[in-house]
């Protein structure tokens, strides 16, 4: 098991949870985690207790990717991508500073940008703001090209 810490843009812990490492390379980790919060419906997908998340965290990229499954099934509800500073990866801990901006990709490949207003309010350097926007562009390109993990999109 490994602990994941979601931090705000100041580096302060917002929440933590554990997951099971599926695969690890020098600059990324993939894990399996189970959604254990109350049901949440932001209007484009419903997160339910027991949904399985396959999560990728990268130490060289400004985002992470959560592939959301309907419970234990193979049915993919979509991909929720958090725009973050590159993750800090160790054997025991994954920590990422969330930059408010999120991208949701539907099972059909529709890309939805979220929380732009919150992102605009953050006190980031111009370089950080540019890196975050470049991360959105990179994710969009990966979806268009159906690069993993978006190769499950028809």
Phi and psi in radians as a Rosetta constraint file:
Dihedral C 1 N 2 CA 2 C 2 CIRCULARHARMONIC -2.338 0.35
Dihedral N 2 CA 2 C 2 N 3 CIRCULARHARMONIC 2.567 0.35
Dihedral C 2 N 3 CA 3 C 3 CIRCULARHARMONIC -1.656 0.35
Dihedral N 3 CA 3 C 3 N 4 CIRCULARHARMONIC 2.390 0.35
Dihedral C 3 N 4 CA 4 C 4 CIRCULARHARMONIC -1.956 0.35
Dihedral N 4 CA 4 C 4 N 5 CIRCULARHARMONIC 2.266 0.35
Dihedral C 4 N 5 CA 5 C 5 CIRCULARHARMONIC -2.000 0.35
Dihedral N 5 CA 5 C 5 N 6 CIRCULARHARMONIC 2.082 0.35
Dihedral C 5 N 6 CA 6 C 6 CIRCULARHARMONIC -1.572 0.35
Dihedral N 6 CA 6 C 6 N 7 CIRCULARHARMONIC 2.200 0.35
Dihedral C 6 N 7 CA 7 C 7 CIRCULARHARMONIC -2.053 0.35
Dihedral N 7 CA 7 C 7 N 8 CIRCULARHARMONIC 2.718 0.35
Dihedral C 7 N 8 CA 8 C 8 CIRCULARHARMONIC -1.371 0.35
Dihedral N 8 CA 8 C 8 N 9 CIRCULARHARMONIC -3.126 0.35
Dihedral C 8 N 9 CA 9 C 9 CIRCULARHARMONIC -1.223 0.35
Dihedral N 9 CA 9 C 9 N 10 CIRCULARHARMONIC -0.159 0.35
Dihedral C 9 N 10 CA 10 C 10 CIRCULARHARMONIC -1.607 0.35
Dihedral N 10 CA 10 C 10 N 11 CIRCULARHARMONIC -0.047 0.35
Dihedral C 10 N 11 CA 11 C 11 CIRCULARHARMONIC 1.524 0.35
Dihedral N 11 CA 11 C 11 N 12 CIRCULARHARMONIC 0.202 0.35
Dihedral C 11 N 12 CA 12 C 12 CIRCULARHARMONIC -1.578 0.35
Dihedral N 12 CA 12 C 12 N 13 CIRCULARHARMONIC 2.328 0.35
Dihedral C 12 N 13 CA 13 C 13 CIRCULARHARMONIC -1.068 0.35
Dihedral N 13 CA 13 C 13 N 14 CIRCULARHARMONIC 2.280 0.35
Dihedral C 13 N 14 CA 14 C 14 CIRCULARHARMONIC -1.796 0.35
Dihedral N 14 CA 14 C 14 N 15 CIRCULARHARMONIC -0.750 0.35
Dihedral C 14 N 15 CA 15 C 15 CIRCULARHARMONIC -2.759 0.35
Dihedral N 15 CA 15 C 15 N 16 CIRCULARHARMONIC 2.814 0.35
Dihedral C 15 N 16 CA 16 C 16 CIRCULARHARMONIC -2.492 0.35
Dihedral N 16 CA 16 C 16 N 17 CIRCULARHARMONIC 2.691 0.35
Dihedral C 16 N 17 CA 17 C 17 CIRCULARHARMONIC -2.746 0.35
Dihedral N 17 CA 17 C 17 N 18 CIRCULARHARMONIC 3.014 0.35
Dihedral C 17 N 18 CA 18 C 18 CIRCULARHARMONIC -2.027 0.35
Dihedral N 18 CA 18 C 18 N 19 CIRCULARHARMONIC 2.743 0.35
Dihedral C 18 N 19 CA 19 C 19 CIRCULARHARMONIC -2.586 0.35
Dihedral N 19 CA 19 C 19 N 20 CIRCULARHARMONIC 2.963 0.35
Dihedral C 19 N 20 CA 20 C 20 CIRCULARHARMONIC -1.834 0.35
Dihedral N 20 CA 20 C 20 N 21 CIRCULARHARMONIC 2.161 0.35
Dihedral C 20 N 21 CA 21 C 21 CIRCULARHARMONIC -1.177 0.35
Dihedral N 21 CA 21 C 21 N 22 CIRCULARHARMONIC 2.234 0.35
Dihedral C 21 N 22 CA 22 C 22 CIRCULARHARMONIC -1.684 0.35
Dihedral N 22 CA 22 C 22 N 23 CIRCULARHARMONIC -0.773 0.35
Dihedral C 22 N 23 CA 23 C 23 CIRCULARHARMONIC -2.676 0.35
Dihedral N 23 CA 23 C 23 N 24 CIRCULARHARMONIC 2.621 0.35
Dihedral C 23 N 24 CA 24 C 24 CIRCULARHARMONIC -2.487 0.35
Dihedral N 24 CA 24 C 24 N 25 CIRCULARHARMONIC 2.379 0.35
Dihedral C 24 N 25 CA 25 C 25 CIRCULARHARMONIC -2.184 0.35
Dihedral N 25 CA 25 C 25 N 26 CIRCULARHARMONIC -3.129 0.35
Dihedral C 25 N 26 CA 26 C 26 CIRCULARHARMONIC -1.132 0.35
Dihedral N 26 CA 26 C 26 N 27 CIRCULARHARMONIC -0.519 0.35
Dihedral C 26 N 27 CA 27 C 27 CIRCULARHARMONIC -2.112 0.35
Dihedral N 27 CA 27 C 27 N 28 CIRCULARHARMONIC 0.228 0.35
Dihedral C 27 N 28 CA 28 C 28 CIRCULARHARMONIC -2.758 0.35
Dihedral N 28 CA 28 C 28 N 29 CIRCULARHARMONIC 2.798 0.35
Dihedral C 28 N 29 CA 29 C 29 CIRCULARHARMONIC -2.390 0.35
Dihedral N 29 CA 29 C 29 N 30 CIRCULARHARMONIC 2.407 0.35
Dihedral C 29 N 30 CA 30 C 30 CIRCULARHARMONIC -2.015 0.35
Dihedral N 30 CA 30 C 30 N 31 CIRCULARHARMONIC 2.311 0.35
Dihedral C 30 N 31 CA 31 C 31 CIRCULARHARMONIC -2.406 0.35
Dihedral N 31 CA 31 C 31 N 32 CIRCULARHARMONIC 2.895 0.35
Dihedral C 31 N 32 CA 32 C 32 CIRCULARHARMONIC -1.996 0.35
Dihedral N 32 CA 32 C 32 N 33 CIRCULARHARMONIC 2.235 0.35
Dihedral C 32 N 33 CA 33 C 33 CIRCULARHARMONIC -2.351 0.35
Dihedral N 33 CA 33 C 33 N 34 CIRCULARHARMONIC 2.688 0.35
Dihedral C 33 N 34 CA 34 C 34 CIRCULARHARMONIC -1.924 0.35
Dihedral N 34 CA 34 C 34 N 35 CIRCULARHARMONIC 2.319 0.35
Dihedral C 34 N 35 CA 35 C 35 CIRCULARHARMONIC -1.223 0.35
Dihedral N 35 CA 35 C 35 N 36 CIRCULARHARMONIC 2.071 0.35
Dihedral C 35 N 36 CA 36 C 36 CIRCULARHARMONIC -2.091 0.35
Dihedral N 36 CA 36 C 36 N 37 CIRCULARHARMONIC 0.321 0.35
Dihedral C 36 N 37 CA 37 C 37 CIRCULARHARMONIC -1.717 0.35
Dihedral N 37 CA 37 C 37 N 38 CIRCULARHARMONIC 3.057 0.35
Dihedral C 37 N 38 CA 38 C 38 CIRCULARHARMONIC -1.228 0.35
Dihedral N 38 CA 38 C 38 N 39 CIRCULARHARMONIC 2.779 0.35
Dihedral C 38 N 39 CA 39 C 39 CIRCULARHARMONIC -0.948 0.35
Dihedral N 39 CA 39 C 39 N 40 CIRCULARHARMONIC 2.413 0.35
Dihedral C 39 N 40 CA 40 C 40 CIRCULARHARMONIC -2.357 0.35
Dihedral N 40 CA 40 C 40 N 41 CIRCULARHARMONIC 2.211 0.35
Dihedral C 40 N 41 CA 41 C 41 CIRCULARHARMONIC -2.153 0.35
Dihedral N 41 CA 41 C 41 N 42 CIRCULARHARMONIC 1.686 0.35
Dihedral C 41 N 42 CA 42 C 42 CIRCULARHARMONIC -1.400 0.35
Dihedral N 42 CA 42 C 42 N 43 CIRCULARHARMONIC 0.041 0.35
Dihedral C 42 N 43 CA 43 C 43 CIRCULARHARMONIC 1.887 0.35
Dihedral N 43 CA 43 C 43 N 44 CIRCULARHARMONIC -0.248 0.35
Dihedral C 43 N 44 CA 44 C 44 CIRCULARHARMONIC -2.164 0.35
Dihedral N 44 CA 44 C 44 N 45 CIRCULARHARMONIC -0.192 0.35
Dihedral C 44 N 45 CA 45 C 45 CIRCULARHARMONIC -2.843 0.35
Dihedral N 45 CA 45 C 45 N 46 CIRCULARHARMONIC 2.686 0.35
Dihedral C 45 N 46 CA 46 C 46 CIRCULARHARMONIC -1.963 0.35
Dihedral N 46 CA 46 C 46 N 47 CIRCULARHARMONIC 2.148 0.35
Dihedral C 46 N 47 CA 47 C 47 CIRCULARHARMONIC -1.629 0.35
Dihedral N 47 CA 47 C 47 N 48 CIRCULARHARMONIC 2.226 0.35
Dihedral C 47 N 48 CA 48 C 48 CIRCULARHARMONIC -2.149 0.35
Dihedral N 48 CA 48 C 48 N 49 CIRCULARHARMONIC 2.609 0.35
Dihedral C 48 N 49 CA 49 C 49 CIRCULARHARMONIC -0.953 0.35
Dihedral N 49 CA 49 C 49 N 50 CIRCULARHARMONIC 2.343 0.35
Dihedral C 49 N 50 CA 50 C 50 CIRCULARHARMONIC 1.690 0.35
Dihedral N 50 CA 50 C 50 N 51 CIRCULARHARMONIC -0.221 0.35
Dihedral C 50 N 51 CA 51 C 51 CIRCULARHARMONIC -1.067 0.35
Dihedral N 51 CA 51 C 51 N 52 CIRCULARHARMONIC 2.468 0.35
Dihedral C 51 N 52 CA 52 C 52 CIRCULARHARMONIC -1.739 0.35
Dihedral N 52 CA 52 C 52 N 53 CIRCULARHARMONIC 2.294 0.35
Dihedral C 52 N 53 CA 53 C 53 CIRCULARHARMONIC -1.950 0.35
Dihedral N 53 CA 53 C 53 N 54 CIRCULARHARMONIC 2.208 0.35
Dihedral C 53 N 54 CA 54 C 54 CIRCULARHARMONIC -1.741 0.35
Dihedral N 54 CA 54 C 54 N 55 CIRCULARHARMONIC 2.081 0.35
Dihedral C 54 N 55 CA 55 C 55 CIRCULARHARMONIC -2.103 0.35
Dihedral N 55 CA 55 C 55 N 56 CIRCULARHARMONIC 2.346 0.35
Dihedral C 55 N 56 CA 56 C 56 CIRCULARHARMONIC -2.007 0.35
Dihedral N 56 CA 56 C 56 N 57 CIRCULARHARMONIC 2.233 0.35
Dihedral C 56 N 57 CA 57 C 57 CIRCULARHARMONIC -2.104 0.35
Dihedral N 57 CA 57 C 57 N 58 CIRCULARHARMONIC 2.407 0.35
Dihedral C 57 N 58 CA 58 C 58 CIRCULARHARMONIC -2.187 0.35
Dihedral N 58 CA 58 C 58 N 59 CIRCULARHARMONIC 2.429 0.35
Dihedral C 58 N 59 CA 59 C 59 CIRCULARHARMONIC -1.553 0.35
Dihedral N 59 CA 59 C 59 N 60 CIRCULARHARMONIC -0.118 0.35
Dihedral C 59 N 60 CA 60 C 60 CIRCULARHARMONIC -2.096 0.35
Dihedral N 60 CA 60 C 60 N 61 CIRCULARHARMONIC 0.035 0.35
Dihedral C 60 N 61 CA 61 C 61 CIRCULARHARMONIC -2.126 0.35
Dihedral N 61 CA 61 C 61 N 62 CIRCULARHARMONIC 2.677 0.35
Dihedral C 61 N 62 CA 62 C 62 CIRCULARHARMONIC -1.652 0.35
Dihedral N 62 CA 62 C 62 N 63 CIRCULARHARMONIC 0.676 0.35
Dihedral C 62 N 63 CA 63 C 63 CIRCULARHARMONIC -2.827 0.35
Dihedral N 63 CA 63 C 63 N 64 CIRCULARHARMONIC 2.881 0.35
Dihedral C 63 N 64 CA 64 C 64 CIRCULARHARMONIC -2.243 0.35
Dihedral N 64 CA 64 C 64 N 65 CIRCULARHARMONIC 2.837 0.35
Dihedral C 64 N 65 CA 65 C 65 CIRCULARHARMONIC -2.251 0.35
Dihedral N 65 CA 65 C 65 N 66 CIRCULARHARMONIC 2.249 0.35
Dihedral C 65 N 66 CA 66 C 66 CIRCULARHARMONIC -2.034 0.35
Dihedral N 66 CA 66 C 66 N 67 CIRCULARHARMONIC 2.004 0.35
Dihedral C 66 N 67 CA 67 C 67 CIRCULARHARMONIC -1.557 0.35
Dihedral N 67 CA 67 C 67 N 68 CIRCULARHARMONIC 2.105 0.35
Dihedral C 67 N 68 CA 68 C 68 CIRCULARHARMONIC -1.781 0.35
Dihedral N 68 CA 68 C 68 N 69 CIRCULARHARMONIC 2.159 0.35
Dihedral C 68 N 69 CA 69 C 69 CIRCULARHARMONIC -1.882 0.35
Dihedral N 69 CA 69 C 69 N 70 CIRCULARHARMONIC 2.539 0.35
Dihedral C 69 N 70 CA 70 C 70 CIRCULARHARMONIC -1.231 0.35
Dihedral N 70 CA 70 C 70 N 71 CIRCULARHARMONIC 1.748 0.35
Dihedral C 70 N 71 CA 71 C 71 CIRCULARHARMONIC 0.996 0.35
Dihedral N 71 CA 71 C 71 N 72 CIRCULARHARMONIC -2.375 0.35
Dihedral C 71 N 72 CA 72 C 72 CIRCULARHARMONIC -1.552 0.35
Dihedral N 72 CA 72 C 72 N 73 CIRCULARHARMONIC 0.051 0.35
Dihedral C 72 N 73 CA 73 C 73 CIRCULARHARMONIC -1.369 0.35
Dihedral N 73 CA 73 C 73 N 74 CIRCULARHARMONIC 3.023 0.35
Dihedral C 73 N 74 CA 74 C 74 CIRCULARHARMONIC -1.491 0.35
Dihedral N 74 CA 74 C 74 N 75 CIRCULARHARMONIC -0.063 0.35
Dihedral C 74 N 75 CA 75 C 75 CIRCULARHARMONIC -1.206 0.35
Dihedral N 75 CA 75 C 75 N 76 CIRCULARHARMONIC 2.140 0.35
Dihedral C 75 N 76 CA 76 C 76 CIRCULARHARMONIC -1.648 0.35
Dihedral N 76 CA 76 C 76 N 77 CIRCULARHARMONIC 2.153 0.35
Dihedral C 76 N 77 CA 77 C 77 CIRCULARHARMONIC -1.417 0.35
Dihedral N 77 CA 77 C 77 N 78 CIRCULARHARMONIC -0.400 0.35
Dihedral C 77 N 78 CA 78 C 78 CIRCULARHARMONIC 2.588 0.35
Dihedral N 78 CA 78 C 78 N 79 CIRCULARHARMONIC -3.031 0.35
Dihedral C 78 N 79 CA 79 C 79 CIRCULARHARMONIC -2.166 0.35
Dihedral N 79 CA 79 C 79 N 80 CIRCULARHARMONIC 2.221 0.35
Dihedral C 79 N 80 CA 80 C 80 CIRCULARHARMONIC -1.880 0.35
Dihedral N 80 CA 80 C 80 N 81 CIRCULARHARMONIC 2.111 0.35
Dihedral C 80 N 81 CA 81 C 81 CIRCULARHARMONIC -2.023 0.35
Dihedral N 81 CA 81 C 81 N 82 CIRCULARHARMONIC 2.161 0.35
Dihedral C 81 N 82 CA 82 C 82 CIRCULARHARMONIC -1.664 0.35
Dihedral N 82 CA 82 C 82 N 83 CIRCULARHARMONIC 2.273 0.35
Dihedral C 82 N 83 CA 83 C 83 CIRCULARHARMONIC -1.474 0.35
Dihedral N 83 CA 83 C 83 N 84 CIRCULARHARMONIC 2.111 0.35
Dihedral C 83 N 84 CA 84 C 84 CIRCULARHARMONIC -2.450 0.35
Dihedral N 84 CA 84 C 84 N 85 CIRCULARHARMONIC 2.901 0.35
Dihedral C 84 N 85 CA 85 C 85 CIRCULARHARMONIC -1.181 0.35
Dihedral N 85 CA 85 C 85 N 86 CIRCULARHARMONIC 2.751 0.35
Dihedral C 85 N 86 CA 86 C 86 CIRCULARHARMONIC -0.905 0.35
Dihedral N 86 CA 86 C 86 N 87 CIRCULARHARMONIC 2.428 0.35
Dihedral C 86 N 87 CA 87 C 87 CIRCULARHARMONIC -1.241 0.35
Dihedral N 87 CA 87 C 87 N 88 CIRCULARHARMONIC 2.602 0.35
Dihedral C 87 N 88 CA 88 C 88 CIRCULARHARMONIC -1.657 0.35
Dihedral N 88 CA 88 C 88 N 89 CIRCULARHARMONIC 2.089 0.35
Dihedral C 88 N 89 CA 89 C 89 CIRCULARHARMONIC -1.997 0.35
Dihedral N 89 CA 89 C 89 N 90 CIRCULARHARMONIC 2.253 0.35
Dihedral C 89 N 90 CA 90 C 90 CIRCULARHARMONIC -2.401 0.35
Dihedral N 90 CA 90 C 90 N 91 CIRCULARHARMONIC -3.128 0.35
Dihedral C 90 N 91 CA 91 C 91 CIRCULARHARMONIC -1.187 0.35
Dihedral N 91 CA 91 C 91 N 92 CIRCULARHARMONIC -0.484 0.35
Dihedral C 91 N 92 CA 92 C 92 CIRCULARHARMONIC -1.857 0.35
Dihedral N 92 CA 92 C 92 N 93 CIRCULARHARMONIC -0.366 0.35
Dihedral C 92 N 93 CA 93 C 93 CIRCULARHARMONIC -2.495 0.35
Dihedral N 93 CA 93 C 93 N 94 CIRCULARHARMONIC 2.443 0.35
Dihedral C 93 N 94 CA 94 C 94 CIRCULARHARMONIC -2.074 0.35
Dihedral N 94 CA 94 C 94 N 95 CIRCULARHARMONIC 2.182 0.35
Dihedral C 94 N 95 CA 95 C 95 CIRCULARHARMONIC -2.263 0.35
Dihedral N 95 CA 95 C 95 N 96 CIRCULARHARMONIC 2.359 0.35
Dihedral C 95 N 96 CA 96 C 96 CIRCULARHARMONIC -2.453 0.35
Dihedral N 96 CA 96 C 96 N 97 CIRCULARHARMONIC 2.362 0.35
Dihedral C 96 N 97 CA 97 C 97 CIRCULARHARMONIC -1.544 0.35
Dihedral N 97 CA 97 C 97 N 98 CIRCULARHARMONIC 1.936 0.35
Dihedral C 97 N 98 CA 98 C 98 CIRCULARHARMONIC -1.288 0.35
Dihedral N 98 CA 98 C 98 N 99 CIRCULARHARMONIC 2.357 0.35
Dihedral C 98 N 99 CA 99 C 99 CIRCULARHARMONIC -1.892 0.35
Dihedral N 99 CA 99 C 99 N 100 CIRCULARHARMONIC 0.447 0.35
Dihedral C 99 N 100 CA 100 C 100 CIRCULARHARMONIC 1.265 0.35
Dihedral N 100 CA 100 C 100 N 101 CIRCULARHARMONIC -0.682 0.35
Dihedral C 100 N 101 CA 101 C 101 CIRCULARHARMONIC -1.229 0.35
Dihedral N 101 CA 101 C 101 N 102 CIRCULARHARMONIC 2.323 0.35
Dihedral C 101 N 102 CA 102 C 102 CIRCULARHARMONIC -2.308 0.35
Dihedral N 102 CA 102 C 102 N 103 CIRCULARHARMONIC 2.755 0.35
Dihedral C 102 N 103 CA 103 C 103 CIRCULARHARMONIC -2.267 0.35
Dihedral N 103 CA 103 C 103 N 104 CIRCULARHARMONIC 2.258 0.35
Dihedral C 103 N 104 CA 104 C 104 CIRCULARHARMONIC -1.985 0.35
Dihedral N 104 CA 104 C 104 N 105 CIRCULARHARMONIC 2.303 0.35
Dihedral C 104 N 105 CA 105 C 105 CIRCULARHARMONIC -2.012 0.35
Dihedral N 105 CA 105 C 105 N 106 CIRCULARHARMONIC 2.135 0.35
Dihedral C 105 N 106 CA 106 C 106 CIRCULARHARMONIC -1.303 0.35
Dihedral N 106 CA 106 C 106 N 107 CIRCULARHARMONIC 2.889 0.35
Dihedral C 106 N 107 CA 107 C 107 CIRCULARHARMONIC -1.028 0.35
Dihedral N 107 CA 107 C 107 N 108 CIRCULARHARMONIC -0.412 0.35
Dihedral C 107 N 108 CA 108 C 108 CIRCULARHARMONIC -1.536 0.35
Dihedral N 108 CA 108 C 108 N 109 CIRCULARHARMONIC -0.104 0.35
Dihedral C 108 N 109 CA 109 C 109 CIRCULARHARMONIC 1.758 0.35
Dihedral N 109 CA 109 C 109 N 110 CIRCULARHARMONIC 0.085 0.35
Dihedral C 109 N 110 CA 110 C 110 CIRCULARHARMONIC -1.209 0.35
Dihedral N 110 CA 110 C 110 N 111 CIRCULARHARMONIC 2.277 0.35
Dihedral C 110 N 111 CA 111 C 111 CIRCULARHARMONIC -1.773 0.35
Dihedral N 111 CA 111 C 111 N 112 CIRCULARHARMONIC 2.230 0.35
Dihedral C 111 N 112 CA 112 C 112 CIRCULARHARMONIC -2.176 0.35
Dihedral N 112 CA 112 C 112 N 113 CIRCULARHARMONIC 2.123 0.35
Dihedral C 112 N 113 CA 113 C 113 CIRCULARHARMONIC -1.541 0.35
Dihedral N 113 CA 113 C 113 N 114 CIRCULARHARMONIC 2.299 0.35
Dihedral C 113 N 114 CA 114 C 114 CIRCULARHARMONIC -2.132 0.35
Dihedral N 114 CA 114 C 114 N 115 CIRCULARHARMONIC 2.636 0.35
Dihedral C 114 N 115 CA 115 C 115 CIRCULARHARMONIC 1.121 0.35
Dihedral N 115 CA 115 C 115 N 116 CIRCULARHARMONIC 0.600 0.35
Dihedral C 115 N 116 CA 116 C 116 CIRCULARHARMONIC -1.081 0.35
Dihedral N 116 CA 116 C 116 N 117 CIRCULARHARMONIC -0.632 0.35
Dihedral C 116 N 117 CA 117 C 117 CIRCULARHARMONIC -1.123 0.35
Dihedral N 117 CA 117 C 117 N 118 CIRCULARHARMONIC -0.753 0.35
Dihedral C 117 N 118 CA 118 C 118 CIRCULARHARMONIC -1.103 0.35
Dihedral N 118 CA 118 C 118 N 119 CIRCULARHARMONIC -0.740 0.35
Dihedral C 118 N 119 CA 119 C 119 CIRCULARHARMONIC -1.041 0.35
Dihedral N 119 CA 119 C 119 N 120 CIRCULARHARMONIC -0.764 0.35
Dihedral C 119 N 120 CA 120 C 120 CIRCULARHARMONIC -1.076 0.35
Dihedral N 120 CA 120 C 120 N 121 CIRCULARHARMONIC -0.479 0.35
Dihedral C 120 N 121 CA 121 C 121 CIRCULARHARMONIC -1.426 0.35
Dihedral N 121 CA 121 C 121 N 122 CIRCULARHARMONIC -0.272 0.35
Dihedral C 121 N 122 CA 122 C 122 CIRCULARHARMONIC -1.250 0.35
Dihedral N 122 CA 122 C 122 N 123 CIRCULARHARMONIC 2.530 0.35
Dihedral C 122 N 123 CA 123 C 123 CIRCULARHARMONIC -1.548 0.35
Dihedral N 123 CA 123 C 123 N 124 CIRCULARHARMONIC 1.454 0.35
Dihedral C 123 N 124 CA 124 C 124 CIRCULARHARMONIC -1.927 0.35
Dihedral N 124 CA 124 C 124 N 125 CIRCULARHARMONIC 2.744 0.35
Dihedral C 124 N 125 CA 125 C 125 CIRCULARHARMONIC -1.280 0.35
Dihedral N 125 CA 125 C 125 N 126 CIRCULARHARMONIC 2.779 0.35
Dihedral C 125 N 126 CA 126 C 126 CIRCULARHARMONIC -1.002 0.35
Dihedral N 126 CA 126 C 126 N 127 CIRCULARHARMONIC -0.615 0.35
Dihedral C 126 N 127 CA 127 C 127 CIRCULARHARMONIC -1.165 0.35
Dihedral N 127 CA 127 C 127 N 128 CIRCULARHARMONIC -0.727 0.35
Dihedral C 127 N 128 CA 128 C 128 CIRCULARHARMONIC -1.152 0.35
Dihedral N 128 CA 128 C 128 N 129 CIRCULARHARMONIC -0.743 0.35
Dihedral C 128 N 129 CA 129 C 129 CIRCULARHARMONIC -1.062 0.35
Dihedral N 129 CA 129 C 129 N 130 CIRCULARHARMONIC -0.753 0.35
Dihedral C 129 N 130 CA 130 C 130 CIRCULARHARMONIC -1.137 0.35
Dihedral N 130 CA 130 C 130 N 131 CIRCULARHARMONIC -0.746 0.35
Dihedral C 130 N 131 CA 131 C 131 CIRCULARHARMONIC -1.088 0.35
Dihedral N 131 CA 131 C 131 N 132 CIRCULARHARMONIC -0.682 0.35
Dihedral C 131 N 132 CA 132 C 132 CIRCULARHARMONIC -1.127 0.35
Dihedral N 132 CA 132 C 132 N 133 CIRCULARHARMONIC -0.776 0.35
Dihedral C 132 N 133 CA 133 C 133 CIRCULARHARMONIC -1.181 0.35
Dihedral N 133 CA 133 C 133 N 134 CIRCULARHARMONIC -0.609 0.35
Dihedral C 133 N 134 CA 134 C 134 CIRCULARHARMONIC -1.152 0.35
Dihedral N 134 CA 134 C 134 N 135 CIRCULARHARMONIC -0.604 0.35
Dihedral C 134 N 135 CA 135 C 135 CIRCULARHARMONIC -1.107 0.35
Dihedral N 135 CA 135 C 135 N 136 CIRCULARHARMONIC -0.695 0.35
Dihedral C 135 N 136 CA 136 C 136 CIRCULARHARMONIC -1.073 0.35
Dihedral N 136 CA 136 C 136 N 137 CIRCULARHARMONIC -0.794 0.35
Dihedral C 136 N 137 CA 137 C 137 CIRCULARHARMONIC -1.080 0.35
Dihedral N 137 CA 137 C 137 N 138 CIRCULARHARMONIC -0.726 0.35
Dihedral C 137 N 138 CA 138 C 138 CIRCULARHARMONIC -1.118 0.35
Dihedral N 138 CA 138 C 138 N 139 CIRCULARHARMONIC -0.764 0.35
Dihedral C 138 N 139 CA 139 C 139 CIRCULARHARMONIC -1.071 0.35
Dihedral N 139 CA 139 C 139 N 140 CIRCULARHARMONIC -0.761 0.35
Dihedral C 139 N 140 CA 140 C 140 CIRCULARHARMONIC -1.058 0.35
Dihedral N 140 CA 140 C 140 N 141 CIRCULARHARMONIC -0.729 0.35
Dihedral C 140 N 141 CA 141 C 141 CIRCULARHARMONIC -1.124 0.35
Dihedral N 141 CA 141 C 141 N 142 CIRCULARHARMONIC -0.709 0.35
Dihedral C 141 N 142 CA 142 C 142 CIRCULARHARMONIC -1.101 0.35
Dihedral N 142 CA 142 C 142 N 143 CIRCULARHARMONIC -0.672 0.35
Dihedral C 142 N 143 CA 143 C 143 CIRCULARHARMONIC -1.149 0.35
Dihedral N 143 CA 143 C 143 N 144 CIRCULARHARMONIC -0.852 0.35
Dihedral C 143 N 144 CA 144 C 144 CIRCULARHARMONIC -1.010 0.35
Dihedral N 144 CA 144 C 144 N 145 CIRCULARHARMONIC -0.691 0.35
Dihedral C 144 N 145 CA 145 C 145 CIRCULARHARMONIC -1.500 0.35
Dihedral N 145 CA 145 C 145 N 146 CIRCULARHARMONIC -0.068 0.35
Dihedral C 145 N 146 CA 146 C 146 CIRCULARHARMONIC 0.993 0.35
Dihedral N 146 CA 146 C 146 N 147 CIRCULARHARMONIC 0.723 0.35
Dihedral C 146 N 147 CA 147 C 147 CIRCULARHARMONIC -1.407 0.35
Dihedral N 147 CA 147 C 147 N 148 CIRCULARHARMONIC 2.574 0.35
Dihedral C 147 N 148 CA 148 C 148 CIRCULARHARMONIC -0.911 0.35
Dihedral N 148 CA 148 C 148 N 149 CIRCULARHARMONIC 2.443 0.35
Dihedral C 148 N 149 CA 149 C 149 CIRCULARHARMONIC -1.538 0.35
Dihedral N 149 CA 149 C 149 N 150 CIRCULARHARMONIC 0.180 0.35
Dihedral C 149 N 150 CA 150 C 150 CIRCULARHARMONIC -1.481 0.35
Dihedral N 150 CA 150 C 150 N 151 CIRCULARHARMONIC 0.153 0.35
Dihedral C 150 N 151 CA 151 C 151 CIRCULARHARMONIC -1.284 0.35
Dihedral N 151 CA 151 C 151 N 152 CIRCULARHARMONIC -0.107 0.35
Dihedral C 151 N 152 CA 152 C 152 CIRCULARHARMONIC -1.445 0.35
Dihedral N 152 CA 152 C 152 N 153 CIRCULARHARMONIC -0.140 0.35
Dihedral C 152 N 153 CA 153 C 153 CIRCULARHARMONIC -1.338 0.35
Dihedral N 153 CA 153 C 153 N 154 CIRCULARHARMONIC 2.276 0.35
